[in-house]
Amino acid sequence: MTYVITGTCIVDTACVDVCPVDCIHPRPGEEDFGQAEQLYIDPTVCVQCNACAEACPIDAVMVAVNMPPALQPYREINADYSRARR
Amino acid sequence: MTDVPWHIAVVGAGPAGLYAAHEILRRSATAKVDLIDRLPTIGGLVRSGVAPDHYRRRDVIGWYERLVVASGRFSFFGNIDVGQDITVDDLRRSYDAVIFSHGCRLDRRLGIPGEDTLGSHSAAEFVGWYNGHPDYRKRTFDLTGKRAVVIGAGNVALDVARVLLLGAAALRSTDIADHALDALAASNVREVVIVGRRDVEHCAFTTPELMELGTLDIDVTVENAHFSNVFDGSPGAGDFAADLKRRLLQTYAERPSRGNPRMVLRFCSSPVEVIGEHQVQAVRLASHRLRSTGDQVCEPDVAVEDVETGLVIRAVGSRGELLPGLPFDAESGIVPNVAGRVVDSPESHHGTAYVTGWIKRGPSGVIGSNKHCARETVATMFADLEAGRGNVRQHEHVTAAGLAAASGRTLIDYAGWKQIDLAEVGAALGSDRPRIKLADWQSLCETGSSRTARGGQVSANRET
C-alpha cells in the first residue's frame, strides 16, 4: 500500500515540503530536479499519511489501490525511479 | 520575515506571477500585492495554453488564487496593458518594487521559405484560438484536408494533434472554446504528422503525454526513428525518463493500426520549405537516415520528400518581446537579470525591477518550475528592499488602478474576474462541459465589469 504520483504532476513540490519521511524525489537542489518531468514517491518508504495528497494543488497524488487501469503504470514508474535512485 | 508594508506590483497573472504573489504574501505579514494583467482573466498559459482535454490541470490556478486572496492583502487589476495603458516607469514610481512575469508571447519561427503562406500558422495562434484567448477569436484554419503537419517534437505539438484528432464527441466534454468545437466538428483532418528534427532520445515529449496517447482512440505510429542510443538496462535516475520514452515509442512503432485517426511521430526530419503559391499545398521535409557501415552507425543520408497538407502548424517554442522601459536581450529573448534582479548592463543594477517566469529564464520547464524561480526572485527583492534599494516612490498613494483610470481603461478587479469565472461555469451547467469560455474582448469586459455601476465606458477594442 502506497501513494503514487501520476503524470498530472507539475513539479510544484508542495508535497515534498510536507512529507514526514522524505520519500518524494527529486527535491529542489538534487541533481535531477531541473529536468524532472514529474515527482516520484518511493513506495518502500511511504507511510500513507496523506499529507502529500492534501497538499497537492493539482490532484496528482493517488492511493495505489484506488488507481484506475489507465493510470496503473504510474505505480511501476514511481517504484522504478525510486529504485534507480537508491 | 519583514514588517514593512511594502507595496509590490506583479505584472502578468499567469503561474509565474501567482507563485510570486503567493511567495511575497507568505513571507511577509504586511506586504501588499497588486497583480496586473492585460487580460481580464487570471491564469496566463494555464488558462490559454494547457490543452482543453487536460482542463483539470487548471485547478492549480484556483488553488493559489484562494491562498493569495485569503491574505487580505491581494488585489487583481485586469484589462490593463503595461506598456500601452500605463508605462513601466509609472509603475516603478508608484510601487516599492515591481516584478515582471509577462512571459513569452511570441512564437519562434522556422526561418524557411513559405512560412507565412496562408495555411501556415504558429501553435500560439491555434492553441490560443481553441482555448478561447480573445486575441485569436477571429482566426480561421483550413480543416478541409485529410492531413495536418505539425513541426516540433514537444508537448505542444501533441496537444495540437490531439485536438485535431480526438473528434467533436470527445472534445465536447472539455473546456474547448465553442467556436473551435464547431469548426472541429466539421473538420476532415484524419492524420497529423508531427515532425521532429532529432532522434527519439532527444525529443521533448514528456513520458506522461506519450503514455496518455495509448489510452485514446488514436493510432500512433513512429517513422524514421533510429533508436540509436542504447541503454544497458540500468539507467541512472537522470536517464530514467529518456529510457521510458524510448520504450514507449518502440511499443507504438510495433503496434498495428486499429483504423482510428492517425498520429505519425516522425523523427530526424526538418522542414525546408512550405510549398504553395496562395495557400499551403505541401511541406518539403529533409529526412536524415542513418546508414550503417560495418560496425558503426553513422554516415547521414538525406532524403527529401514533399508531404501533402493544407495546414502547417509550427510548435518550435516561444520567445519574448521587448517591453519599453525594461532592457531586453533579443538573442536570448529574455530580460537580462541576476537572480531575478533586472540589469541593464553588467555594471548597472536597477534594484527596483525584477523578473520571474519565462521572461526571466526563457520558455522552459513545467508549471511548477515557476515556483522555485519565483522564490529566488522574491528573495532577491526582499533583500534589496531591506537594504534600502527599493524604488523612490514619487506617487505614494497611486496604484495601478489610479494609473489605469488616467488612461481611460476600465479595470476588471478580482470580483470581476470571479464574475467571468462563474459565468463560464454557469453557462455549462447541465452539459458535459466543465465551462464554456467567454472568448472575445467584449463579453469578457462586460461580464467582468457588470456588477457595479462604475461609470465610464467598457473599452472593448483590442481586436487584432
Interface residues (C-beta under 8 A of the other chain):
Chain A: T6 G7 T8 C9 I10 V11 D12 T13 P26 P28 E31 D32 Q35 A36 E37 Q38 P57 I58 D59 A70 P73 I77 D80 Y81 A84 R85
Chain B: R56 R57 D59 V60 W63 Y64 T206 T207 P208 E209 M211 E212 T215 S234 P235 G236 A237 G238 F240 A241 L244 V366 I367 G368 S369 K371 H372
